[in-house]
Amino acid sequence: MDILGIGMSMIDTIKVVDEFPTDSGVTEVSKSVTMGGGPVPTALCAAARQGASCGIIDRIGDDWRGRLILEEYETFGVATPFLQLQPDRTSTFGTVLVRKSNGERHVVFHRGDFDELSKEELPAAALSECRILHLNGRHWPACVTAAEIVHDAGGLVSFDGGEHRYDEKFERLLKQVDILIVARDFAERATGSEDRDAQLSSLLSRGATIVGITGGENGSWFLNSEGEGFFQPAFPVDKVIDTTGCGDVFHGAFLAAVARGEDWKTCAKIASATAAIKATALGGRGKLASLEEVC
């Protein structure tokens, strides 16, 4: 595998509304779609769409949602030999409300009642052979052990630090991370600073080879272990439909480019373009661009 990921596999129903509800009442939906979701899973789908061989390590419930999750992976070519279906348990299900005017979103979800993966259940042989492991802290602390296995075998570890997801426990994992790309909120919480340059330096001090901070339509900022910093502008689109999954797709396209041997600036440029294209369609996987479409 080029990329293995440990993350939350789920089904999302995305609903477009004029405004997010703030009180009791009735809200009309103008458009709705149902598809697979989850930060790491969607990143894997985006990477597979651009030619990387990808696989998911996870556990879900053996229910109708779980079967839809499997079908979604098959659609995008993500391998599932390490995706366990637990009998008589439910899979994660989310509802994403999308504001029609600007594509901003509000997420509510039910985690499901399946058991977390333990480190003893990890596919050690597959991890030792993969080139990149992508994580966001799911299945803690098994993901820490997985990172150690990959590092010991000479692979790279990538971490997605999502908005509102910083936890002090992640510091243990960040020491194992080579590719650290996080949202602005995560950077602020992890570093205790609002200065972007200070954030980049602090994140790099954890030991990564490349760190990045994503800022949506404002672009993204990077610093590598050689002290080279650069800014990647966001690509404009005619109309933003939905920002759901843009960060996830950014990660997936970035890692696919890493697997192909591209330099950091090219990785960031392809990732930014892929995320912009995704924003023109409803749902986190509504428009996963191929490498030909991006380039």
C-alpha positions in Angstrom: 0.0 0.0 0.0 1.1 3.6 -0.7 -1.2 4.8 2.1 -2.9 3.1 5.0 -5.3 5.1 7.2 -6.8 4.6 10.7 -9.9 6.7 11.1 -13.7 6.9 11.6 -15.6 5.3 8.7 -19.1 6.7 8.6 -22.1 7.6 6.5 -23.1 11.2 6.1 -26.4 12.7 5.0 -25.7 16.3 3.7 -28.7 18.7 3.7 -28.7 22.2 2.2 -30.6 24.8 4.3 -31.0 28.5 4.1 -29.8 29.0 7.6 -28.8 26.8 10.6 -31.7 26.4 13.0 -31.3 28.2 16.3 -34.6 27.3 17.9 -37.4 24.8 17.7 -39.4 24.8 14.5 -39.3 23.5 11.0 -36.4 23.8 8.5 -36.8 23.1 4.8 -34.1 21.2 3.0 -33.5 22.3 -0.6 -31.1 19.5 -1.5 -29.8 16.3 0.1 -27.3 13.5 -0.6 -26.0 10.5 1.3 -22.4 9.3 1.0 -19.5 8.0 3.0 -17.6 10.4 5.3 -15.0 10.8 8.0 -11.7 12.7 7.8 -9.2 9.9 7.2 -11.6 7.8 5.0 -12.3 10.7 2.7 -8.6 11.5 2.5 -8.0 7.9 1.4 -10.7 8.1 -1.2 -9.2 11.4 -2.6 -5.7 9.8 -2.7 -7.0 6.7 -4.4 -8.8 8.9 -7.0 -5.4 10.3 -7.9 -3.7 7.0 -8.3 -2.4 6.0 -4.8 -3.0 2.5 -3.5 -4.9 3.0 -0.3 -6.4 0.9 2.5 -8.5 1.6 5.7 -7.9 0.2 9.2 -11.1 0.5 11.2 -14.0 -1.2 12.8 -17.7 -0.5 12.0 -21.1 -2.1 12.8 -22.5 -4.9 10.7 -25.6 -2.8 9.9 -27.1 -1.2 6.8 -24.8 1.8 7.4 -21.8 -0.5 7.5 -22.8 -2.0 4.2 -23.0 1.4 2.6 -19.6 2.3 4.0 -18.1 -0.8 2.3 -19.8 0.1 -1.0 -18.4 3.6 -0.9 -14.8 2.3 -0.4 -15.3 -0.1 -3.3 -16.5 2.8 -5.5 -13.3 4.8 -4.9 -10.9 1.8 -4.9 -9.9 1.9 -1.2 -8.9 -1.6 0.0 -10.9 -3.0 3.0 -9.2 -6.2 4.2 -8.5 -4.5 7.5 -12.0 -3.0 8.0 -13.8 -5.1 10.6 -17.6 -5.4 10.8 -18.8 -6.1 14.3 -22.0 -8.1 14.5 -25.0 -6.6 16.2 -23.4 -3.2 16.4 -24.2 0.1 14.7 -21.9 2.2 12.5 -21.3 6.0 12.8 -23.9 8.2 11.1 -23.7 11.9 10.6 -26.0 14.7 9.4 -24.3 17.7 7.9 -26.3 20.9 7.5 -24.9 23.2 4.8 -25.7 26.9 4.6 -26.8 27.6 1.0 -25.3 31.1 0.8 -21.7 30.3 1.5 -21.3 26.5 1.9 -20.5 26.6 5.6 -21.5 23.6 7.6 -22.7 22.3 11.0 -22.3 18.6 11.8 -24.2 16.4 14.2 -23.5 12.7 14.5 -24.0 9.4 16.3 -20.7 7.6 17.0 -22.1 4.1 16.8 -21.6 1.4 19.5 -18.8 -0.7 18.0 -15.7 -1.4 20.0 -12.5 0.6 19.5 -9.6 -1.3 17.9 -6.8 -2.4 20.2 -3.1 -2.4 19.4 -3.2 -6.2 19.4 -5.7 -6.1 16.5 -3.5 -3.9 14.2 -2.3 -5.5 10.9 1.4 -5.2 11.8 2.7 -6.8 8.6 0.7 -4.4 6.4 1.7 -1.4 8.5 5.4 -2.3 8.2 5.1 -2.5 4.5 3.1 0.7 3.8 4.8 3.9 2.7 2.6 6.4 4.5 0.2 6.0 7.5 -2.5 8.7 7.8 -4.1 9.4 11.3 -6.3 11.8 13.1 -6.2 10.2 16.6 -9.0 7.7 16.0 -8.7 4.4 17.9 -6.5 5.8 20.6 -4.0 4.5 21.7 -3.7 1.8 18.9 -2.9 4.6 16.4 0.2 5.4 18.5 1.4 1.8 18.2 0.7 1.9 14.5 2.8 5.0 14.1 5.7 3.3 15.9 5.4 0.2 13.7 5.5 2.3 10.5 8.4 4.4 11.7 10.4 1.4 12.7 10.0 0.0 9.2 11.1 3.3 7.6 7.7 4.7 6.5 6.2 8.1 7.0 3.4 9.1 9.4 0.9 11.8 8.6 -1.5 13.5 11.0 -4.7 15.5 10.3 -5.2 18.1 13.1 -8.8 19.1 12.5 -10.6 22.1 13.8 -11.9 21.8 17.4 -10.0 18.5 17.7 -6.9 19.3 19.7 -6.3 17.2 22.7 -3.2 17.2 24.9 -2.9 13.4 24.6 -2.0 14.0 20.9 1.4 15.3 21.9 2.5 11.7 22.4 1.5 10.9 18.9 2.9 14.1 17.3 6.4 13.0 18.2 6.0 10.2 15.7 4.6 12.4 12.9 6.5 13.3 9.8 3.8 15.2 7.9 1.8 17.4 10.2 -1.0 19.5 8.6 -3.5 21.1 10.9 -6.3 23.6 10.9 -5.8 27.1 12.4 -7.8 26.3 15.5 -5.7 23.2 16.2 -2.5 25.2 15.7 -3.6 27.9 18.2 -4.6 25.3 20.8 -1.4 23.2 20.3 1.0 26.1 20.5 -0.7 28.6 22.7 0.1 31.3 20.1 -1.9 33.3 17.6 1.2 34.2 15.6 1.4 32.0 12.5 5.2 31.9 12.2 5.4 31.0 15.9 2.8 28.3 15.4 4.7 26.8 12.5 8.0 26.8 14.4 6.4 25.3 17.5 4.7 22.5 15.5 8.0 21.8 13.6 9.8 21.4 17.0 7.7 18.3 17.6 9.9 16.5 15.1 8.0 16.6 11.8 9.7 16.9 8.4 7.0 19.3 7.1 4.2 21.2 8.9 1.3 23.1 7.5 -1.6 25.2 8.7 -4.7 25.3 6.5 -6.9 28.4 6.3 -9.6 27.5 3.9 -10.1 30.3 1.3 -7.2 32.2 2.8 -4.7 29.5 1.7 -2.2 27.5 3.6 1.2 28.0 5.2 4.1 25.6 5.4 7.5 25.2 7.0 9.9 22.2 6.5 12.8 20.8 8.5 15.3 22.7 6.4 13.8 26.0 7.5 12.1 26.7 4.2 8.7 28.3 4.5 6.1 28.9 1.8 2.5 30.0 1.2 0.1 28.2 -1.0 -2.9 30.4 -2.1 -6.3 28.9 -2.3 -7.7 28.4 -5.8 -10.8 30.5 -6.5 -14.0 28.8 -7.8 -17.0 30.3 -9.5 -19.3 29.2 -6.6 -18.7 27.4 -3.4 -21.5 24.8 -2.9 -20.2 22.9 0.2 -17.0 23.1 2.2 -17.6 19.6 3.8 -14.5 17.5 3.4 -12.3 20.1 1.8 -9.6 19.7 4.5 -9.9 15.9 4.2 -9.5 16.0 0.4 -6.5 18.4 0.9 -4.8 15.8 3.0 -5.5 12.9 0.6 -4.2 14.8 -2.5 -1.2 16.0 -0.6 -0.3 12.4 0.5 -0.9 11.0 -3.0 1.6 13.5 -4.3 4.1 12.6 -1.6 3.7 8.9 -2.7 4.5 9.9 -6.3 7.7 11.7 -5.1 6.6 15.3 -5.7 8.4 18.2 -3.9 6.5 19.9 -1.0 5.4 22.9 -3.0 3.9 20.7 -5.7 2.2 18.6 -3.1 0.6 21.7 -1.6 -0.4 23.1 -4.9 -2.1 19.9 -6.1 -3.8 19.5 -2.7 -5.1 23.1 -2.8 -6.5 22.7 -6.3 -8.2 19.4 -5.4 -9.8 20.9 -2.3 -11.1 23.8 -4.4 -12.7 21.5 -6.9 -14.3 19.5 -4.1 -16.0 22.7 -2.8 -18.0 23.0 -6.0 -20.1 19.9 -5.2 -22.3 18.8 -2.3 -20.8 16.3 0.1 -17.3 15.4 1.2 -16.9 13.1 -1.7 -19.2 14.8 -4.1 -16.4 15.8 -6.5 -13.1 14.0 -6.0 -10.9 15.2 -8.9 -8.5 12.9 -10.7 -4.9 14.1 -11.2 -5.7 14.8 -14.8 -8.5 17.1 -13.8 -6.4 19.0 -11.4 -3.3 19.4 -13.6 
